[in-house]
Amino acid sequence: LQEEKPEKNATKTDLSLLLECLKFQMKSPDSQKQALLTINSICENREDHVDLFRELGGVTFVYNLSKSSVVHLEVKEAALFTLGTLAECNVYCKNSLCRKEIFTDISGWLIKEDLPLTQRRVTVYLLFVLVANNKSGQTLAQTTGCLDILLDLFRCFILPNYTFHLFQCADLWASVSSALCGCVNNPQNEEAQRICVAAFPTIKTWLQQISLPCTKILQPICSFISMTVANNCCVQESFFASGGLETLTLLLVRLTSAADTSMLSCQLAVIIAKTLSACITDNPALASGLSQYGLVFHLFSLLSNSKLEPEDRLCVLLNIGQCTAASGESVFCFYLIIDSQLICSSINPHFPSLISLHR
């Protein structure tokens, strides 16, 4: 404890000097930006350091800096990023920023069509931090229009011919997807899940038109689907009614067919398998409907792939279990594949007991 006190005092002095630099270097954006980056470095993953900065009035000042009309654009962007870093590692800081005024400011910034790409991205990052694992943040995102704006951004960034700005805007779009995931789940927010159903028709179109899938595109889509349908039968039914479940299943079938010769197809098939699991969990009616696509056969084909990691095999086995539990036809297929010895020799050594169980 005696050693910690000098360190704490030194850190407090450093943060105090950096805060003074922010206050008295208003005509030197480079100095302000460097001060913010240093504050970010000192406080990152250090809850105690954030407490010191908050007690100095630093969090409030950085927020005011982010909305000031007289500071340089790069200073605003650095201020928003710093706020996100502070809130991400300190719950008291996060709670202090979860105010209607701040969420209203965020929605006002995001709705601007001429907002620079970097500023939009760090604004979305801050919003993600404020809603993640935070019921009050989720509620404020809904009541201030932030959730609706995120949905609009999510739907408009990836167009049918998405490759022309994939590398330019995919990072922002992925951040938007993460923020939406934070709005609908962990904790589960059924109202937000219901609102996000509006994106399902667009998602179905994307899944149909992706000719050469890549992780950078498919992962955010699948994360959004998984979080939106999770533990919500009504939303699962909406995804089915939109045609999304069928399209997702057909894409999985296509990818598993190529998984033996393509590592990327194998990885993407696992991502979709996990998503499919969320779509049919505790919904046997939807799960049984997948038998018409021969899904169990394709899942076993994927399971036999030597490229799969053990945790991925577990996910595929869960999928198989969901399908076989829901459909007698799938159970027949399950036994047929086991008895034909199509995959026994290639299953991970951790799973022979499972094979024995179903004989």
C-alpha positions as CSV (number, residue, x, y, z in Angstrom):
1,L,0.0,0.0,0.0
2,Q,2.9,2.3,0.8
3,E,4.3,1.7,-2.7
4,E,0.9,2.3,-4.3
5,K,0.3,5.7,-2.8
6,P,3.3,7.4,-4.5
7,E,2.3,5.8,-7.8
8,K,-1.3,7.0,-7.4
9,N,0.0,10.5,-6.6
10,A,2.3,10.5,-9.6
11,T,-0.6,9.4,-11.9
12,K,-2.9,12.0,-10.4
13,T,-0.3,14.7,-11.1
14,D,0.2,13.5,-14.7
15,L,-3.5,13.5,-15.3
16,S,-3.9,16.9,-13.7
17,L,-1.1,18.4,-15.9
18,L,-2.7,16.8,-19.0
19,L,-6.0,18.3,-18.1
20,E,-4.4,21.7,-17.7
21,C,-2.9,21.3,-21.2
22,L,-6.3,20.6,-22.6
23,K,-7.7,23.7,-21.0
24,F,-5.0,26.2,-21.8
25,Q,-3.9,25.0,-25.3
26,M,-7.1,25.7,-27.1
27,K,-5.2,27.3,-29.9
28,S,-2.9,24.3,-30.3
29,P,-4.9,21.4,-31.6
30,D,-1.8,19.2,-31.9
31,S,-1.0,19.7,-28.2
32,Q,-4.6,18.9,-27.3
33,K,-4.8,15.8,-29.4
34,Q,-1.5,14.5,-28.0
35,A,-2.8,15.2,-24.4
36,L,-6.0,13.3,-25.1
37,L,-4.0,10.3,-26.6
38,T,-1.8,10.3,-23.5
39,I,-4.8,10.4,-21.2
40,N,-6.2,7.5,-23.2
41,S,-3.0,5.5,-22.8
42,I,-2.8,6.2,-19.0
43,C,-6.4,5.3,-18.3
44,E,-6.9,2.3,-20.8
45,N,-7.9,-0.8,-18.8
46,R,-7.2,1.1,-15.5
47,E,-10.4,1.7,-13.6
48,D,-8.5,3.4,-10.8
49,H,-6.9,5.9,-13.1
50,V,-10.3,6.7,-14.7
51,D,-11.6,7.4,-11.1
52,L,-8.7,9.9,-10.6
53,F,-9.4,11.6,-13.9
54,R,-13.1,11.8,-13.2
55,E,-12.5,13.3,-9.7
56,L,-10.4,16.0,-11.4
57,G,-13.4,16.9,-13.5
58,G,-11.6,15.5,-16.6
59,V,-14.5,13.4,-17.9
60,T,-16.9,16.4,-18.0
61,F,-14.3,18.6,-19.6
62,V,-13.5,16.0,-22.3
63,Y,-17.2,15.7,-23.1
64,N,-17.6,19.5,-23.4
65,L,-14.5,19.5,-25.7
66,S,-16.1,16.8,-27.9
67,K,-19.1,19.0,-28.5
68,S,-17.4,22.4,-28.7
69,S,-17.8,24.4,-31.9
70,V,-14.4,26.0,-31.7
71,V,-12.0,23.1,-31.4
72,H,-10.3,21.3,-34.3
73,L,-12.0,18.3,-35.9
74,E,-9.2,15.9,-34.9
75,V,-9.5,17.1,-31.3
76,K,-13.2,16.3,-31.3
77,E,-12.5,12.8,-32.7
78,A,-9.8,12.2,-30.1
79,A,-12.1,13.5,-27.3
80,L,-14.9,11.1,-28.4
81,F,-12.5,8.2,-28.6
82,T,-11.2,9.0,-25.1
83,L,-14.7,9.1,-23.6
84,G,-15.3,5.7,-25.1
85,T,-12.1,4.3,-23.6
86,L,-12.8,5.9,-20.1
87,A,-16.4,4.5,-20.1
88,E,-15.4,1.1,-21.3
89,C,-13.2,0.3,-18.3
90,N,-15.1,2.2,-15.6
91,V,-18.8,1.7,-14.8
92,Y,-19.0,4.9,-12.8
93,C,-17.8,6.9,-15.7
94,K,-20.2,5.0,-18.0
95,N,-23.1,5.8,-15.7
96,S,-22.1,9.4,-15.5
97,L,-22.3,9.6,-19.3
98,C,-25.6,7.8,-19.6
99,R,-27.7,10.9,-19.7
100,K,-30.4,12.0,-22.2
101,E,-28.5,15.1,-23.1
102,I,-25.5,13.0,-24.2
103,F,-27.5,10.5,-26.2
104,T,-29.4,13.4,-27.9
105,D,-26.0,14.9,-28.9
106,I,-24.9,11.5,-30.3
107,S,-28.1,11.2,-32.4
108,G,-27.6,14.7,-33.6
109,W,-24.1,14.0,-34.7
110,L,-24.9,10.7,-36.4
111,I,-27.8,12.1,-38.4
112,K,-25.5,14.7,-40.1
113,E,-24.9,13.5,-43.7
114,D,-21.6,15.5,-43.9
115,L,-20.1,14.1,-40.7
116,P,-16.5,12.9,-41.4
117,L,-16.1,9.2,-41.5
118,T,-13.6,9.0,-38.6
119,Q,-15.9,11.2,-36.4
120,R,-18.9,9.1,-37.2
121,R,-17.0,5.9,-36.4
122,V,-15.7,7.1,-33.0
123,T,-19.2,8.4,-32.2
124,V,-20.6,5.0,-32.9
125,Y,-17.9,3.5,-30.7
126,L,-18.9,5.7,-27.8
127,L,-22.5,4.8,-28.3
128,F,-21.6,1.1,-28.3
129,V,-19.7,1.4,-25.0
130,L,-22.7,3.3,-23.4
131,V,-25.3,0.6,-24.4
132,A,-23.1,-2.5,-23.8
133,N,-24.2,-4.4,-20.7
134,N,-26.3,-1.4,-19.7
135,K,-30.1,-1.5,-19.6
136,S,-30.4,2.3,-19.0
137,G,-28.1,3.0,-22.0
138,Q,-30.3,0.7,-24.2
139,T,-33.4,2.6,-23.1
140,L,-31.8,6.0,-23.8
141,A,-30.7,4.8,-27.3
142,Q,-34.3,3.9,-28.1
143,T,-35.9,7.1,-26.7
144,T,-33.5,9.5,-28.3
145,G,-33.6,7.9,-31.7
146,C,-30.1,6.5,-31.7
147,L,-31.3,3.0,-32.3
148,D,-33.3,4.0,-35.4
149,I,-30.3,5.9,-36.7
150,L,-28.1,2.9,-36.2
151,L,-30.5,0.8,-38.1
152,D,-30.5,3.2,-41.0
153,L,-26.7,3.2,-41.1
154,F,-26.6,-0.5,-40.9
155,R,-29.0,-1.0,-43.8
156,C,-27.5,1.7,-46.1
157,F,-23.8,1.0,-45.9
158,I,-23.8,-2.4,-47.6
159,L,-25.5,-2.4,-51.0
160,P,-26.1,-5.3,-53.3
161,N,-22.8,-4.7,-55.1
162,Y,-21.0,-4.2,-51.8
163,T,-17.4,-4.6,-53.0
164,F,-17.0,-1.0,-54.3
165,H,-16.7,0.5,-50.8
166,L,-16.1,-2.6,-48.7
167,F,-12.6,-1.5,-47.6
168,Q,-13.6,2.1,-47.3
169,C,-16.6,1.8,-44.9
170,A,-16.6,-1.8,-43.6
171,D,-15.0,-0.8,-40.3
172,L,-17.6,1.8,-39.6
173,W,-20.4,-0.6,-40.7
174,A,-19.0,-3.3,-38.4
175,S,-19.0,-0.8,-35.5
176,V,-22.6,0.0,-36.3
177,S,-23.4,-3.7,-36.1
178,S,-21.7,-4.0,-32.7
179,A,-23.6,-1.0,-31.4
180,L,-26.9,-2.6,-32.6
181,C,-25.9,-5.9,-30.9
182,G,-25.3,-3.9,-27.7
183,C,-28.8,-2.3,-28.0
184,V,-30.7,-5.6,-28.3
185,N,-28.8,-8.0,-26.0
186,N,-26.6,-8.5,-23.0
187,P,-28.9,-7.7,-21.3
188,Q,-31.7,-8.9,-23.6
189,N,-34.0,-6.1,-24.7
190,E,-37.1,-7.5,-26.3
191,E,-38.4,-4.1,-27.4
192,A,-35.1,-3.3,-29.2
193,Q,-35.1,-6.8,-30.8
194,R,-38.6,-6.1,-32.1
195,I,-37.5,-2.8,-33.6
196,C,-34.6,-4.5,-35.3
197,V,-36.8,-6.9,-37.2
198,A,-37.1,-4.1,-39.7
199,A,-33.6,-5.0,-41.0
200,F,-34.4,-8.6,-41.8
201,P,-35.6,-8.1,-45.4
202,T,-32.4,-6.2,-46.2
203,I,-30.3,-8.9,-44.6
204,K,-32.1,-11.6,-46.6
205,T,-31.1,-9.7,-49.8
206,W,-27.5,-9.4,-48.7
207,L,-27.3,-13.1,-48.0
208,Q,-28.8,-13.9,-51.4
209,Q,-26.5,-11.6,-53.3
210,I,-23.2,-12.4,-51.6
211,S,-21.4,-14.4,-54.3
212,L,-18.0,-14.4,-52.6
213,P,-18.5,-14.2,-48.9
214,C,-15.8,-12.8,-46.6
215,T,-15.5,-12.7,-42.8
216,K,-15.5,-8.9,-42.8
217,I,-19.0,-8.8,-44.3
218,L,-20.5,-12.0,-42.9
219,Q,-19.5,-11.8,-39.3
220,P,-21.2,-8.4,-38.5
221,I,-24.4,-9.7,-40.3
222,C,-24.4,-12.9,-38.4
223,S,-23.7,-11.2,-35.1
224,F,-26.6,-8.9,-35.6
225,I,-28.9,-11.8,-36.5
226,S,-27.8,-13.9,-33.5
227,M,-28.2,-11.1,-31.0
228,T,-31.6,-10.0,-32.4
229,V,-33.2,-13.4,-32.5
230,A,-31.7,-14.8,-29.3
231,N,-34.2,-16.1,-26.8
232,N,-37.1,-14.5,-28.6
233,C,-39.5,-16.8,-30.4
234,C,-41.5,-14.0,-31.9
235,V,-38.4,-12.4,-33.5
236,Q,-37.2,-15.9,-34.6
237,E,-40.6,-16.3,-36.4
238,S,-40.2,-12.9,-38.0
239,F,-36.8,-13.9,-39.4
240,F,-38.3,-17.0,-40.8
241,A,-41.2,-15.1,-42.3
242,S,-38.8,-12.7,-44.0
243,G,-37.1,-15.6,-45.8
244,G,-34.0,-15.0,-43.9
245,L,-33.8,-18.4,-42.2
246,E,-34.1,-20.2,-45.5
247,T,-31.5,-18.0,-47.2
248,L,-29.1,-18.5,-44.3
249,T,-29.6,-22.3,-44.4
250,L,-29.0,-22.4,-48.2
251,L,-25.8,-20.3,-47.7
252,L,-24.6,-22.8,-45.1
253,V,-25.3,-25.7,-47.4
254,R,-23.3,-24.0,-50.2
255,L,-20.4,-23.2,-47.9
256,T,-20.2,-26.7,-46.4
257,S,-20.0,-28.1,-49.9
258,A,-16.8,-26.1,-50.4
259,A,-15.4,-26.4,-46.9
260,D,-13.1,-29.4,-47.7
261,T,-11.1,-27.4,-50.2
262,S,-11.4,-23.9,-48.8
263,M,-10.4,-22.8,-45.3
264,L,-12.4,-19.6,-45.7
265,S,-15.6,-21.5,-46.6
266,C,-15.0,-23.7,-43.6
267,Q,-14.6,-20.7,-41.2
268,L,-17.7,-19.0,-42.7
269,A,-19.7,-22.2,-42.4
270,V,-19.0,-22.3,-38.7
271,I,-20.1,-18.7,-38.3
272,I,-23.4,-19.4,-40.0
273,A,-23.9,-22.6,-38.1
274,K,-23.6,-20.6,-34.8
275,T,-26.1,-18.1,-36.2
276,L,-28.5,-20.8,-37.3
277,S,-28.4,-22.3,-33.8
278,A,-29.6,-18.9,-32.3
279,C,-32.4,-18.8,-34.9
280,I,-33.9,-22.2,-33.9
281,T,-33.0,-22.5,-30.2
282,D,-36.2,-23.5,-28.2
283,N,-38.2,-23.3,-31.4
284,P,-38.7,-26.9,-32.6
285,A,-41.1,-25.9,-35.3
286,L,-38.5,-23.9,-37.1
287,A,-35.8,-26.5,-36.4
288,S,-37.9,-29.3,-37.9
289,G,-38.5,-27.3,-41.1
290,L,-34.8,-27.4,-41.9
291,S,-34.9,-31.1,-42.6
292,Q,-36.0,-30.4,-46.2
293,Y,-32.6,-28.9,-47.0
294,G,-30.7,-32.0,-45.8
295,L,-29.0,-29.9,-43.2
296,V,-28.0,-32.7,-40.9
297,F,-26.0,-34.4,-43.7
298,H,-24.2,-31.1,-44.5
299,L,-23.5,-30.4,-40.8
300,F,-21.9,-33.9,-40.5
301,S,-19.9,-33.1,-43.6
302,L,-18.7,-30.0,-41.9
303,L,-18.0,-31.8,-38.6
304,S,-15.7,-34.3,-40.4
305,N,-13.5,-31.4,-41.7
306,S,-10.0,-31.6,-40.2
307,K,-9.7,-27.8,-40.3
308,L,-12.3,-27.4,-37.5
309,E,-11.2,-26.3,-34.0
310,P,-12.6,-28.3,-31.0
311,E,-14.9,-25.4,-30.0
312,D,-16.2,-25.2,-33.5
313,R,-17.0,-28.9,-33.5
314,L,-19.0,-28.4,-30.4
315,C,-21.1,-25.7,-32.1
316,V,-21.8,-27.9,-35.1
317,L,-22.7,-30.8,-32.8
318,L,-25.2,-28.5,-31.0
319,N,-26.7,-27.7,-34.4
320,I,-27.1,-31.4,-35.2
321,G,-28.7,-32.0,-31.8
322,Q,-31.2,-29.2,-32.3
323,C,-32.2,-30.5,-35.8
324,T,-32.4,-34.2,-34.8
325,A,-34.4,-33.4,-31.6
326,A,-37.0,-31.6,-33.7
327,S,-37.4,-33.8,-36.7
328,G,-37.9,-37.6,-37.0
329,E,-36.7,-37.4,-40.6
330,S,-33.5,-35.8,-39.5
331,V,-33.0,-38.4,-36.8
332,F,-33.2,-41.1,-39.5
333,C,-30.6,-39.2,-41.5
334,F,-28.5,-38.9,-38.3
335,Y,-28.5,-42.7,-37.8
336,L,-27.9,-43.4,-41.5
337,I,-24.7,-41.2,-41.5
338,I,-23.4,-42.7,-38.3
339,D,-24.0,-46.3,-39.5
340,S,-22.4,-45.5,-42.8
341,Q,-19.2,-44.5,-41.0
342,L,-19.0,-41.3,-43.0
343,I,-17.4,-39.3,-40.3
344,C,-16.4,-41.5,-37.4
345,S,-12.7,-41.7,-38.3
346,S,-12.4,-37.9,-38.6
347,I,-14.2,-36.7,-35.6
348,N,-12.1,-35.1,-32.9
349,P,-11.0,-37.6,-30.2
350,H,-13.0,-35.7,-27.6
351,F,-16.3,-37.0,-29.2
352,P,-16.2,-40.8,-29.5
353,S,-18.5,-41.1,-26.6
354,L,-21.1,-39.1,-28.4
355,I,-21.0,-41.5,-31.4
356,S,-21.5,-44.4,-29.0
357,L,-24.4,-42.8,-27.4
358,H,-26.4,-42.6,-30.6
359,R,-25.6,-46.1,-31.9
